[in-house]
């Protein structure tokens, strides 16, 4: 039971969603380089306030909300759970992502005429993804009495979770007035991983001649790959899980490599096109690895047995364990990072109050901009996609506002608001997504919050016509 409980903690209570539509291409924020290494961001140098330069938390769920399960409406919790499972589908998912930037910085390379920039940093990230296990949940809650003849699919069991740190270094260059290209190399260090995304099998019960003699078949091909977890499942473990995971995440984790690519292109002065591909990479797991499997085929003819009861007559339990044994193997494995793709088109208009000199980081040549952004991310079943319409406004070349409207599988009413301000050399930004849901967060299907502080030395001697 301890092993099962801890695996659930590592897997179910964490998820992933990484569409940062408010941050993407937001003028004035250096962290936009993490969403597009080819962003048109210009500075002499900047440094993020350690642990405060980039904090973000995102949550998304379609089909399930906290209100559905915990509302005080005199309905029994088990009944609420049955209603939620009945209304959900196997494609519904729960996703959460947390990210903390440990440190970051950037510097212009060469003299004042140079258009090359270097950025670097370290951030910690916590991701996972859990699809709703529709068929297994129905079987566990309802049993098979009312589902004679139905095949319960075990491939509905699909989840993954990870904590890792990412060391990165990026380079971007303005080749001319129209084109900016950038790339970022990444070194991943995994603190822990729980991965169960390639399951198959089924459980079915049929009634032979309707005389209470049942034909039961269990075909199972289940596995859970783990790294950095197995020692916590041992009975003799007496350490501190939090401290050990942190140590593995930053100093002793399983390692991997990845890269980002991005560009910004101006076909006309008022028009801007951008695109980026992020986290094309992998982690190779070779330390503290364990893969738990339930694989086999079992067929039983007779009255309905209880496979969880070792005292079941006629050695049913023993024959079940022999046919579908629980096994642990210690083979190395590789996990691939979820690849993300961004693209946007933006039209700018309205001259700023001061045109003589652009003395701030990424100060736009225009006061206003609006456009569309597309986002896609690879996932085990189907890609996650989102489409965002946005509007940006610059005041006094120091204060930036951005509002977004996003449509995705979580919400059709996602309105976001972002503010970035340059207070002397300090840059502070706050980005809040799905603000309408804050009226009652218990009913929210999607929430996102980002905050950061940077110290920036702006680039001089950039003139606009």
N, C-alpha and C positions, 0 to 999 in steps of 0.2 A: 504493500500500500504506500509506503514511503516513496518508493521509486515512481509509482504512477503519479502521486501527488506532486512531486517536484518536477516531473516532466510536464505536467499541466501548467505549473507556474511558469516554466521557461517558454512554453509554447502558446498557450491560449491567451494569456494576459498581456501579450505584446503583438503588435502588428505593424504594417508599413504602408505609408502613402507619402509620396514625395513630390507632388505637384506644388511648386512654389511660385504661383502665378503673380503674386504681388511683388515678390523679390525680383523676378525675372525682368531684366532690362529696366530696372528702376534707377533713373538717373540720380547720382549723388551717393549711392551706397556701394562701397568697395566689394561687399560680399556678393554683389551680382555676378562677379567673376566666377563664383562657385556654380552658378546656374548656366553661365556661358563664358568659357575662357576667352572668347573672342569679343567680349563686350567692349564698347567704345568708352572706356573709363581711363581718365588721364589724371596724373598726380606726380608730384616730385617724390613723395613717399607717404606711406601711411602705416600705422600700427594699430591693431585692435586691442582694446582693453582686455587683458587676460580673463578668460571665463565669462566675459560680458559682451564680447564683440558679436557673438552670434548664438542666440538661444532660440530654439524653435520646438514647438510641440504640435503635432497634427493628429487628428482622429477622424476616422470615417467608417460608417456602417450603413449598409442598405438592407432594409428588412427588419432590423432590430434596433431599439433604443432603450436607454436605461428606464424610461418611463413605462415601457411595455412590460418590464419585469418587476419594477419596484414601486409602481404607483400605489398610493394608499386608497384603494377603491373597494376594499372588503372582498376582493377576489383572491382565492388561495394561490400561493406562489406556483405550485405544481400545475394548476390550471392555466395560469399565465404562461408558463413555460410551454405547455402543450399548444396553446394558441399561437405563440410565436413560432414554434417549430412547424406547425401546420401551415402557417402563412408564408414561411420562408421557402427559398429554393436552394438547391445545391450550388448555385452560382453566386448566391449572396455571400458577402464577406465582411470581416471586421478588420480594420487596418489602423495602426497607430505608428507614429514615427517621432522619435525624440533626437535632437542633435544639440550638442554643446561645443562651441568653438573654444579650444583650449588657448591657442594663441594664433595670430595671423599678422601678416605684414606684406608690404609691397614697396617696390622702389623703381624709379625710372633709371634705365641704363644709358650711359653716355652723357653727352653735353645737352644743352637746352634744345638743340636741333634734332636730337634723337627721338624716335617714335617707338622705342622698344621698352617693355616693362616686364618686371619679374615680380611674381607674387608667390607666397608660400604660407604654410601653416599646418596645424594639427587640429582635428576635431574628433569627438567621440560621437558615435551614432548607435541608436538602438532601434532595430526593425524587427518586424515579423508579420506574418499574414496567416489568417485563419479563415477558411471557407466554412460555411455552415454545414456540419455533417448530417444532412437531412435524413437519409435513410437509416443510418445507425442510431440517430437520436430518436426517431419514431419507434424503432424496434426496442430501444432501451426503455422508453417511457410507456409504450402501449403494449409491448409484447407482440406475439405473432398470432394471437387467437383470432383477431379480426382481419388478418392479412394472409389467410391460407391461399397459396397460389402466387403470392407476390414475391418477387426477387428483390432483396435489399442490397443495394450496391455499396460495396466497401470502398470504392474509389472516391466516394464523397468525403472520406477522411483525408484532408489535404491542409497542411499547415507548415509554416517554417518560422524560425525566429533566430535572431542573432544580435550580438553586441560586438562592436569592433571600433578600433581607432583607425584614422586615415591620416597618414603623413602625405603631404602633397606639395608640389612645386609647379608653377605655371609660367608660361611665357606668352605674351601677346604683342603684336606689332601692327602699327598703322602703316600699311604699305603706301598708301596715298590718301587723298581726300575721300575716296570712295570705299576702300576695302580695309577691314581689320580682321586678322586671323590670330587664333590663339589655340594653345594646347596645354594640357595639364597631366603630369604623371602622378600616379598614386601608389602608395605602399599600404596595404591593408594588414592589420593585426587583429585577429579574431579572438575575443575573450571567451565567447561560447557560441555554439550553433546547435540548433535542433531543427532537423529537416525531415519532413515526411510528405513528399509531393508526388511520389510515383507508385501509389498503391492501386491494387485491383482486387477483384474477387466479389463474391456475393453470398448471401444466406437466403435459402428458400425452404418453404415447408409446403408440402402438398398432401392432401387427404386421399388415401388409397380406398376407393370404393365407399367413402363416407362412413367408415365403420370404426372411427377413432384410432385407426392405425395410420401413422404419418410417415411420410418419406421426407427426411430432413437432409439437406446438403449444405455444407459450408466449404466454400472454396476461398482460401485466403492467401493473398500475396501482400502482406503488410510489413513495412519496415520503418524504423525511425533512426535516422543517422544523427549522431551527436558527437561533438567535440567540446572539450572544456567543461563537461557536465558529469561524467561517470563517477568521478571521485566524490562528488556531493551525494551520490546515491548509496554510497557504502555505509553500512551501519556503524563502522568505527570512525567515520569522519567527524572531527571535533573542531574544525577550523571555522573561520568567518567567511561565509559565502560571498558577501559583498566585497570584502577586501581582496579575496582571492580572484574574483572575476576582474576587479579593477587592475590587479597586478598582471593578469594574463592579457587584458585588453591593451595595455600600454607597453609592456616589457617582455612578455613571454608567450605571446599568442601564436596561433597558426597564421602563416604569412601568405600574402597574395599580391598580385600586381594588377593595375588597371590604368586607364587613361580617359581623358575628356578631350573633345574637339569642339571648336566653335568659330563662328564668323559673324561679322556685321558688314552689310553692304548698302551703299547709298546709290541707287540708280539715278535719283535726282536729289537736290538739296532737301526737299521736304519729305522725301520718302526714305524709309529705312527698312531693310529686311535683315532678319537674324535667324540663326539656326544653331543648335548645339546637340551633341550626343554625349551622354554622361555615363560614367561607371561601366565602361566596356572592360570587364575584368573578372578575376576569379580569386578564390581562396583555396589553397591546398591544405587539407586537414590531415595531420600526421601525429599530433600530440594529444594525449588523453582522449583517444577516439574509442567509440563503441557504437555498434549498430545492433539494435534490438529488432528481431524478426518474429513474425508469426506466419509461417508459410506451410501450406499443405492442403490436402483435400480429405474431407470426412463425409461419410454417408451413413445414415442411421434409419432403420425401419423399425417402427414400434410406437409406443405411447410417447407423448411429448416429454423429452428428458430435460433435466436441469444440468447444463454443462458446468456450472460453477460449484456444484455440490460434490465433494470428493466421496460422499457416502451414497451417491446414486447407485442403485442396484445394477447388476449385470455388467459391472466394470465399464459402464458407459463413460465415466469420467476418465478412466485410464486410457481407454481406446481413443478418446478425443485428444488427450494430451499427446499420445503417440502419433496420431495422424497429423496434428498441427502443433508441433512443439514450439515453445518459446525458447529462442536461441539468441546468443550474443556473439557477434563476430567483431574482429578488431582490424578491419581492412581500412587502408587510407582511402579518402574520397575527396572529390573536388566539388565545390559549390560555385555557381556563377552569380555575379551581382545582377540585380535587376537593371537592365539597360533602359535609360530614359532619353527621350527625344523631345526637343522644344523647337518651335519655329514661330516667327511672328512677322507681321507687316504693320508698319506704323506710318501715319501721316502727321506731320508737324506744321503748326501755323502760329502766327502772332509773334512779333519781334519782342525780345525782352526790353526792360527799361534801360539797361546799359548795354550798348553794343560795342563799346570801344575796346574792352578787354575782358576776356574770360579768365578769371583768376580763381575759380573754384573747381573742385573735382567734378568732372562730368557735367558741368553746367551746360544745359541745352542751348542750342542756337535759337530756339523758339520757346514761347511761353506755354504753348498747348500742344498736346499730342493725343491722338486716339488710334486705336488699331485692334487687331485680333491676334491671339496667341493660341497655338495648338500644342497639346502635350500628350505623350503616349509613354507607357511604361510596360515592359514585359512582365508577365505574371504566369503562374503555372497553368491556368486554364485559358483565359482569354486576356488580351492586353487591356490595361486600364487607359482610357482616353478621356480627355477633357478639352473643351473649347471655351476660351475666355475673350470677352470684349473688355477693353480698358480705356481709361482716360487719365492723362497726366497733366498737371498744372504746376508751373514754377512761379513763385513770388519772390521778388527782390534778389534773385539769383542765390538765395540761401534757404528757401523753404519750398519743399516739394510735396505735392499731394498726388496720390494715385488711387483710383477707385476701379473695381473690377466687377464683372458679372460672369460667373462661371457655370457651365452646364456639364455635369458628369453623372456617373451612375449613382452617386450619393444624393444629389440635390439638383433641382431645377431653379432654385431661388437663392443661390449662393452669391451674396453681395459682399465684397471685401473693401477695406479702406486701409491705406498706408500713408504714413507721414514720415518724412525725413527732414531734419533741420541741421544746418551748420551753425553752431554757436561758437563763434571764433574759430579755433582750430578743431573743436570737438564736433563730431557728427553723431547724432542720435536718431535712431529710427524705431518705429513701432508699426507692425503690420498685423491686422486682425481680419480673418476671413469669416464669412458666413455670419455677419453681425446680426442678422434678423433672428438667428437661433438663440442669441443671448437673452432673449425674453424668458426662455425656459430651457436651460441647457440640458435638462433631463430628456427632452424630446428631440434633441439635436441628432442629426445623422452625419454631420460634418462640422468640425471646428478646427481652427488653425490660429496660432499666435506666434509671432516672431519679434525679437527685440535685439538691439545691438548698440554698442558704443565704440567709436573709432576716433583716433587722433590723426588728423590729415594735414599735410603740407601741400597746398594746391600747386598745380603747375602754372608757371608764369609764361609770358610771351607766346600765348596762343591767341591769335587775332582772327576775327571773322569779318567777312566782307559785309 
